[in-house]
């Protein structure tokens, strides 16, 4: 009996002894704490690395954006810049700016060219890069922006000459001009020239006894054809359709903006084409022949001076009377009579032959310092933006 009681007593003591369980529980608890601590440290370290990567990636993105904006400024306002982006060559020189570990690099590619081989659409690809040497202290982002040629209004650019050519001006016939004339090339005078209250200047040579050679080149307002096309397609005029020429051969009066995506021909039996409070715009050439009369009439409340505008050549073989601005991106050739009572003529080249008629232009003083809507300077504008990978 005593032996049985002794066994039961020992068993009871062992079962009641918790020291072994406490040690085991402590070890398990410590293990859990260490594991949680290690996991927390790992997560914190990873978050720090990800934060660093994100920060450097964001910085690289803004570097790429800065490259786009600076390159856009160079291409629009610093055409003589040779140290930066050179977009004029077939193998464009990249434009890079920054330090060794933080910089942007911009390259340009030509997407579309016109018939003269000049770019009309280009792309900027700007890469921003941060590389400070560590595995996570780096980032790289790339942005592509497509650009298209457009016109931006310039508040310092206006029509300040009775006759202005961006290249040569040739004067043959009975020439009477009231106001200043200027050529960014040469002025060639083959007959008597009468200038009233004006002067003749040329950036090249001026074949006029009272004129000045070697004068500074003058800026010419550029017509925003897309702007006026939009007006013609709306309620402000008539749009004749894409790639559609127009022939005026019967007498009529037109009002508003008449936009022709092609050539304009004015020919007999038309006697008189009247442009009343409006203008003709042509993406091609404008040519009048025979004894056709073009009358340009602007009412007192009509304030847009543009009258006959072409991207191609303008050849006048009949008679032009009235007021306003006649402008071409090509050659203006006069073989008839022009009588502009308050207006001006602007062209790439001007050949005023008279053709037995007269040339009489009276400059419109109201154009002095006037910024004409839909004109300005040629700039590259953003067409699209995307991040590329």
DOPA-643599 format. One record per residue (C-alpha): x, y, z; residue number from 1. Coordinates in Angstrom, 1 decimal. Layout:
! DOPA-643599
X; Y; Z; nr
X; Y; Z; NUM $
...
//
This chain:
! DOPA-643599
X; Y; Z; nr
0.0; 0.0; 0.0; 1 $
2.8; 2.3; 0.9; 2 $
4.5; 1.6; -2.4; 3 $
1.4; 2.5; -4.3; 4 $
1.0; 5.7; -2.4; 5 $
4.7; 6.6; -3.2; 6 $
4.1; 6.1; -6.9; 7 $
1.0; 8.2; -6.9; 8 $
2.8; 11.0; -5.0; 9 $
5.7; 11.1; -7.4; 10 $
3.3; 11.2; -10.4; 11 $
1.3; 14.0; -8.7; 12 $
4.5; 16.0; -8.2; 13 $
5.6; 15.6; -11.8; 14 $
2.2; 16.6; -13.1; 15 $
2.1; 19.7; -10.8; 16 $
5.6; 20.9; -11.9; 17 $
5.1; 23.7; -14.6; 18 $
8.7; 24.9; -14.9; 19 $
9.3; 22.8; -18.1; 20 $
6.2; 24.2; -19.8; 21 $
7.1; 27.8; -18.8; 22 $
10.5; 27.4; -20.4; 23 $
9.0; 26.0; -23.6; 24 $
6.4; 28.7; -23.8; 25 $
9.1; 31.4; -23.3; 26 $
11.2; 30.0; -26.1; 27 $
8.2; 29.9; -28.4; 28 $
7.3; 33.5; -27.5; 29 $
10.9; 34.7; -28.1; 30 $
11.0; 32.9; -31.4; 31 $
7.8; 34.6; -32.5; 32 $
9.0; 38.0; -31.4; 33 $
12.3; 37.5; -33.3; 34 $
10.5; 36.4; -36.4; 35 $
8.1; 39.3; -36.2; 36 $
11.1; 41.7; -35.7; 37 $
13.0; 40.3; -38.6; 38 $
9.9; 40.4; -40.8; 39 $
9.3; 44.0; -39.8; 40 $
12.9; 45.0; -40.5; 41 $
12.7; 43.3; -43.9; 42 $
9.5; 45.1; -44.7; 43 $
10.9; 48.4; -43.6; 44 $
14.0; 47.9; -45.6; 45 $
12.0; 46.9; -48.7; 46 $
9.7; 49.9; -48.2; 47 $
12.7; 52.1; -48.0; 48 $
14.1; 50.6; -51.2; 49 $
10.8; 50.9; -53.0; 50 $
10.4; 54.5; -51.8; 51 $
13.9; 55.3; -53.1; 52 $
13.1; 53.7; -56.4; 53 $
9.8; 55.6; -56.7; 54 $
11.5; 58.9; -55.7; 55 $
14.2; 58.5; -58.3; 56 $
11.8; 57.3; -61.0; 57 $
9.6; 60.4; -60.3; 58 $
12.7; 62.6; -60.5; 59 $
13.6; 60.9; -63.8; 60 $
10.1; 61.6; -65.1; 61 $
10.3; 65.3; -64.4; 62 $
13.8; 65.4; -65.9; 63 $
12.3; 64.0; -69.1; 64 $
9.5; 66.5; -69.1; 65 $
12.0; 69.3; -68.6; 66 $
13.9; 68.1; -71.6; 67 $
10.8; 68.3; -73.7; 68 $
10.0; 71.8; -72.6; 69 $
13.6; 73.1; -73.1; 70 $
13.9; 71.4; -76.5; 71 $
10.6; 73.0; -77.5; 72 $
11.9; 76.4; -76.5; 73 $
15.1; 75.8; -78.5; 74 $
13.3; 74.8; -81.6; 75 $
10.8; 77.7; -81.5; 76 $
12.8; 80.6; -80.2; 77 $
16.5; 79.8; -80.8; 78 $
16.9; 78.7; -84.4; 79 $
20.6; 79.5; -84.5; 80 $
21.4; 77.4; -81.5; 81 $
24.1; 74.9; -82.3; 82 $
25.1; 73.9; -78.8; 83 $
21.8; 72.4; -78.1; 84 $
19.3; 70.4; -80.1; 85 $
20.0; 70.5; -83.9; 86 $
16.7; 69.4; -85.6; 87 $
17.7; 70.7; -89.0; 88 $
20.0; 67.8; -90.0; 89 $
19.0; 64.4; -91.1; 90 $
21.1; 62.9; -88.3; 91 $
19.9; 65.1; -85.4; 92 $
22.4; 65.8; -82.7; 93 $
20.9; 64.8; -79.2; 94 $
20.4; 67.6; -76.7; 95 $
21.6; 66.7; -73.2; 96 $
21.7; 68.7; -70.1; 97 $
22.4; 67.9; -66.4; 98 $
25.1; 66.3; -64.3; 99 $
26.7; 62.9; -64.6; 100 $
24.2; 61.3; -62.3; 101 $
21.1; 63.3; -63.2; 102 $
20.3; 64.4; -66.7; 103 $
17.9; 64.4; -69.7; 104 $
18.7; 63.4; -73.2; 105 $
16.4; 64.5; -76.2; 106 $
16.6; 63.3; -79.7; 107 $
14.4; 64.4; -82.6; 108 $
13.0; 62.5; -85.6; 109 $
11.2; 63.8; -88.7; 110 $
7.8; 62.2; -89.2; 111 $
6.4; 64.2; -92.2; 112 $
7.9; 66.6; -94.7; 113 $
6.4; 68.9; -97.3; 114 $
7.1; 69.1; -101.1; 115 $
10.2; 71.2; -100.3; 116 $
11.6; 68.6; -98.0; 117 $
10.9; 70.7; -94.9; 118 $
9.6; 69.0; -91.8; 119 $
5.9; 69.5; -91.0; 120 $
5.7; 66.9; -88.2; 121 $
8.5; 65.8; -85.9; 122 $
8.9; 63.8; -82.7; 123 $
10.8; 64.5; -79.5; 124 $
11.9; 61.6; -77.4; 125 $
13.2; 62.7; -74.1; 126 $
14.8; 60.3; -71.6; 127 $
15.3; 61.4; -68.0; 128 $
17.8; 59.4; -66.0; 129 $
19.0; 59.3; -62.4; 130 $
21.9; 57.0; -61.5; 131 $
23.7; 57.7; -58.2; 132 $
25.6; 54.4; -58.1; 133 $
23.5; 52.2; -55.8; 134 $
21.2; 49.4; -56.8; 135 $
18.1; 51.3; -55.8; 136 $
19.4; 54.9; -56.3; 137 $
18.5; 55.0; -60.0; 138 $
15.6; 55.6; -62.3; 139 $
14.8; 56.1; -66.0; 140 $
11.7; 57.4; -67.7; 141 $
11.1; 58.1; -71.4; 142 $
8.5; 60.5; -73.0; 143 $
7.6; 60.9; -76.7; 144 $
5.9; 64.1; -77.9; 145 $
4.8; 64.6; -81.5; 146 $
4.9; 68.2; -82.8; 147 $
3.2; 69.9; -85.7; 148 $
3.9; 73.3; -87.3; 149 $
1.4; 75.9; -86.3; 150 $
1.0; 79.7; -85.8; 151 $
1.2; 81.5; -82.5; 152 $
0.0; 85.1; -82.2; 153 $
2.8; 87.6; -81.6; 154 $
1.7; 90.9; -80.2; 155 $
4.8; 92.7; -81.6; 156 $
4.3; 91.6; -85.3; 157 $
2.1; 93.6; -87.7; 158 $
1.8; 94.8; -91.3; 159 $
4.0; 97.9; -91.3; 160 $
4.9; 98.3; -95.0; 161 $
3.0; 99.2; -98.1; 162 $
5.0; 96.5; -100.0; 163 $
7.1; 93.8; -98.1; 164 $
8.9; 90.9; -99.7; 165 $
10.9; 88.2; -97.9; 166 $
13.2; 87.9; -100.9; 167 $
13.7; 90.1; -104.0; 168 $
11.4; 92.9; -105.2; 169 $
11.4; 93.9; -108.9; 170 $
9.6; 97.0; -110.0; 171 $
8.8; 97.5; -113.7; 172 $
6.1; 99.9; -115.0; 173 $
4.2; 102.8; -113.6; 174 $
4.9; 102.5; -109.9; 175 $
3.3; 104.9; -107.3; 176 $
3.5; 103.9; -103.7; 177 $
2.4; 105.9; -100.6; 178 $
4.2; 104.5; -97.6; 179 $
7.4; 102.5; -97.0; 180 $
8.6; 99.5; -98.9; 181 $
11.1; 96.8; -97.8; 182 $
12.8; 93.7; -99.2; 183 $
14.7; 91.2; -97.2; 184 $
16.5; 90.5; -100.4; 185 $
17.2; 93.1; -103.2; 186 $
15.1; 95.8; -104.7; 187 $
15.5; 95.9; -108.5; 188 $
14.1; 99.0; -110.2; 189 $
13.6; 98.9; -113.9; 190 $
11.6; 102.1; -114.3; 191 $
10.6; 105.2; -112.4; 192 $
9.5; 104.7; -108.9; 193 $
7.5; 107.3; -107.1; 194 $
7.4; 107.0; -103.3; 195 $
5.1; 109.3; -101.4; 196 $
5.6; 109.8; -97.7; 197 $
7.8; 106.7; -97.6; 198 $
11.2; 105.2; -97.9; 199 $
12.7; 102.1; -99.7; 200 $
15.0; 99.8; -97.7; 201 $
16.5; 96.4; -98.6; 202 $
18.6; 93.9; -96.6; 203 $
20.5; 93.3; -99.8; 204 $
21.0; 96.0; -102.4; 205 $
18.5; 98.8; -103.2; 206 $
18.5; 100.0; -106.8; 207 $
16.8; 103.3; -105.9; 208 $
18.7; 106.5; -105.5; 209 $
16.9; 107.5; -102.3; 210 $
16.8; 104.0; -100.9; 211 $
18.9; 102.2; -98.3; 212 $
20.9; 99.0; -98.8; 213 $
22.0; 96.7; -96.0; 214 $
19.0; 97.3; -93.8; 215 $
17.9; 94.9; -91.1; 216 $
15.6; 92.1; -92.1; 217 $
12.0; 92.5; -91.2; 218 $
9.7; 89.8; -89.9; 219 $
6.6; 89.0; -91.9; 220 $
3.2; 88.0; -90.3; 221 $
2.5; 84.4; -91.2; 222 $
-1.1; 83.4; -92.0; 223 $
-2.7; 80.6; -90.0; 224 $
-4.5; 78.8; -92.8; 225 $
-6.0; 76.2; -90.4; 226 $
-7.6; 79.0; -88.4; 227 $
-9.3; 80.5; -91.4; 228 $
-10.2; 77.1; -92.7; 229 $
-12.1; 76.5; -89.5; 230 $
-14.0; 79.8; -89.9; 231 $
-14.9; 78.9; -93.5; 232 $
-16.2; 75.5; -92.4; 233 $
-18.4; 77.1; -89.7; 234 $
-20.8; 79.9; -90.1; 235 $
-18.3; 82.5; -91.1; 236 $
-17.8; 81.6; -94.8; 237 $
-17.7; 78.8; -97.4; 238 $
-15.4; 75.8; -97.6; 239 $
-15.2; 74.2; -101.0; 240 $
-14.0; 70.8; -99.9; 241 $
-10.7; 69.0; -99.7; 242 $
-8.4; 69.2; -102.7; 243 $
-11.0; 71.2; -104.7; 244 $
-10.0; 74.1; -106.9; 245 $
-12.4; 76.9; -107.7; 246 $
-13.0; 78.8; -111.0; 247 $
-14.8; 82.2; -110.9; 248 $
-16.0; 82.9; -114.5; 249 $
-19.3; 84.7; -113.9; 250 $
-20.0; 88.0; -112.0; 251 $
-20.7; 87.5; -108.3; 252 $
-20.3; 89.0; -104.9; 253 $
-18.9; 86.8; -102.1; 254 $
-18.9; 87.6; -98.4; 255 $
-17.1; 86.0; -95.5; 256 $
-14.1; 83.7; -95.7; 257 $
-14.0; 81.6; -98.9; 258 $
-11.4; 78.9; -98.3; 259 $
-10.2; 76.8; -101.3; 260 $
-8.1; 73.8; -100.7; 261 $
-6.5; 74.1; -104.1; 262 $
-6.1; 76.7; -106.9; 263 $
-8.3; 79.7; -107.7; 264 $
-8.8; 80.9; -111.3; 265 $
-10.5; 84.1; -112.1; 266 $
-11.2; 84.4; -115.9; 267 $
-13.6; 85.8; -118.5; 268 $
-16.4; 86.1; -119.2; 269 $
-16.4; 87.3; -115.6; 270 $
-16.3; 91.1; -115.6; 271 $
-16.3; 91.8; -111.8; 272 $
-15.7; 89.6; -108.7; 273 $
-16.6; 91.6; -105.6; 274 $
-15.2; 90.5; -102.2; 275 $
-17.5; 92.1; -99.6; 276 $
-16.4; 92.0; -96.0; 277 $
-14.5; 88.8; -96.5; 278 $
-11.5; 87.2; -98.2; 279 $
-10.3; 84.5; -100.5; 280 $
-7.9; 82.0; -99.1; 281 $
-6.2; 79.3; -101.3; 282 $
-3.8; 76.6; -100.3; 283 $
-2.6; 76.6; -104.0; 284 $
-2.3; 79.5; -106.5; 285 $
-4.5; 82.4; -107.3; 286 $
-4.5; 83.6; -110.9; 287 $
-6.7; 86.2; -112.7; 288 $
-6.5; 86.8; -116.5; 289 $
-8.0; 89.0; -119.2; 290 $
-9.7; 92.2; -118.1; 291 $
-11.3; 90.7; -115.0; 292 $
-11.9; 93.2; -112.2; 293 $
-11.5; 92.2; -108.5; 294 $
-13.2; 94.7; -106.2; 295 $
-12.4; 94.5; -102.5; 296 $
-14.9; 96.3; -100.3; 297 $
-14.7; 96.4; -96.5; 298 $
-17.6; 98.1; -94.5; 299 $
-16.9; 100.4; -91.7; 300 $
-17.6; 97.8; -89.0; 301 $
-15.5; 95.0; -90.7; 302 $
-12.1; 94.9; -89.0; 303 $
-10.2; 92.1; -90.7; 304 $
-7.9; 93.5; -93.4; 305 $
-6.9; 90.2; -95.1; 306 $
-8.4; 90.1; -98.6; 307 $
-6.6; 87.8; -101.1; 308 $
-4.3; 85.2; -99.5; 309 $
-2.5; 82.2; -101.1; 310 $
0.1; 79.7; -100.1; 311 $
1.2; 79.4; -103.7; 312 $
1.8; 82.2; -106.2; 313 $
-0.5; 85.0; -107.0; 314 $
-0.6; 86.3; -110.6; 315 $
-2.8; 89.2; -111.4; 316 $
-3.4; 89.8; -115.1; 317 $
-6.5; 91.9; -114.7; 318 $
-7.4; 94.8; -112.4; 319 $
-7.5; 94.8; -108.6; 320 $
-9.2; 97.7; -106.8; 321 $
-10.2; 98.2; -103.2; 322 $
-8.6; 97.8; -99.8; 323 $
-6.9; 95.2; -97.6; 324 $
-3.9; 92.9; -97.4; 325 $
-2.9; 90.8; -100.4; 326 $
-0.4; 88.1; -99.3; 327 $
1.3; 85.1; -100.8; 328 $
3.9; 82.6; -99.5; 329 $
5.1; 82.4; -103.1; 330 $
5.7; 85.0; -105.8; 331 $
3.3; 87.9; -106.4; 332 $
3.4; 88.9; -110.1; 333 $
1.5; 91.9; -111.4; 334 $
0.8; 92.0; -115.1; 335 $
-2.2; 94.3; -115.0; 336 $
-3.3; 97.2; -112.8; 337 $
-3.5; 97.2; -109.0; 338 $
-5.0; 100.1; -107.1; 339 $
-5.1; 99.4; -103.4; 340 $
-6.4; 102.4; -101.6; 341 $
-5.4; 101.6; -98.1; 342 $
-3.8; 98.3; -97.8; 343 $
-0.5; 96.5; -98.5; 344 $
1.1; 93.7; -100.6; 345 $
3.2; 91.0; -98.9; 346 $
5.0; 88.2; -100.8; 347 $
8.0; 85.9; -100.8; 348 $
9.1; 87.5; -104.1; 349 $
7.4; 90.5; -105.8; 350 $
7.5; 91.1; -109.6; 351 $
5.5; 94.2; -110.5; 352 $
5.5; 94.5; -114.2; 353 $
2.5; 96.7; -114.7; 354 $
1.8; 95.1; -118.1; 355 $
0.8; 98.4; -119.5; 356 $
-1.2; 99.2; -116.4; 357 $
-0.4; 101.0; -113.2; 358 $
0.6; 100.0; -109.7; 359 $
-0.8; 102.3; -107.1; 360 $
-0.7; 101.3; -103.4; 361 $
-1.6; 103.5; -100.5; 362 $
-0.5; 102.0; -97.2; 363 $
-3.3; 101.7; -94.6; 364 $
-2.0; 103.5; -91.5; 365 $
-4.6; 101.6; -89.5; 366 $
-2.4; 98.5; -89.9; 367 $
0.5; 100.1; -88.0; 368 $
1.1; 98.0; -84.9; 369 $
-2.2; 96.2; -85.4; 370 $
-2.1; 92.5; -84.5; 371 $
-4.3; 90.8; -87.1; 372 $
-6.2; 87.8; -85.7; 373 $
-5.1; 84.5; -87.4; 374 $
-1.5; 85.7; -88.0; 375 $
1.7; 85.4; -86.1; 376 $
4.9; 83.5; -86.0; 377 $
5.5; 79.9; -87.0; 378 $
6.0; 77.6; -84.0; 379 $
6.0; 73.9; -83.3; 380 $
3.0; 72.9; -81.2; 381 $
2.4; 69.7; -79.2; 382 $
0.2; 67.2; -81.1; 383 $
0.3; 64.2; -78.8; 384 $
2.1; 63.1; -75.6; 385 $
2.8; 59.6; -74.3; 386 $
5.2; 57.8; -72.0; 387 $
7.0; 55.0; -73.7; 388 $
8.8; 52.0; -72.3; 389 $
//
